[in-house]
Amino acid sequence: MPNNPVVFWELASHDAEQTVAFLERVFDWDIQVDEATGIYEIPADRGEAGAPAPFAGGGVFTLRKARLPFLTIYIRVEDIEAKARLVEEAGGLIVIPPEEIVPGSKTCLFNEPSGVTLAMYERLIK
């Protein structure tokens, strides 16, 4: 497995239902809503013989706080605090510091030097 793979993506839309309907019609995807989170989930393709695909599954949701639609990729890391320090040392900006989003998982949003927002994910429970 490659170091620090992309493990998830999210698409924030002004109208998740409209975005989901578009993606289902154009790409023939079967997108299901997670009633607990309200996020429309697109499962990962398992690829040949069940091998993980280069990109993992994703989710679509309606914007609440942000003003602009966005697409963010989540990169799995082993030590999110150390990576956050490295982001800053390399000229990036931490947007949301490492925080536990659900028990056993932490995320951190950051901008790379040109301003593109990316995210890191660390699974705390192995």
C-alpha angles and dihedrals in degrees: 000000000000120000114266099359125195104260105173143003134200132202116204111202136179086235116022094186092055092046092049092048089051094049092047092050098044100038101024091235123165103225119185128194118233101223092203095057103020089231119136106228128213109193123226120260108244092208126202115001092350094302115151115264120239089256124038130222124294147198139230123209141161118261117253108164106013120075101209127058111248145179118216129187121209118219118202114231135176100223111026095183092053091047091049089055089048091051089057094043089053093053100267128129126233108229098178115012120228109295137166107252097178128002107289098015133087130188135189126190119209143167119234113223096278092051103259111144118231132166138219126213128198123187106214096190110065 
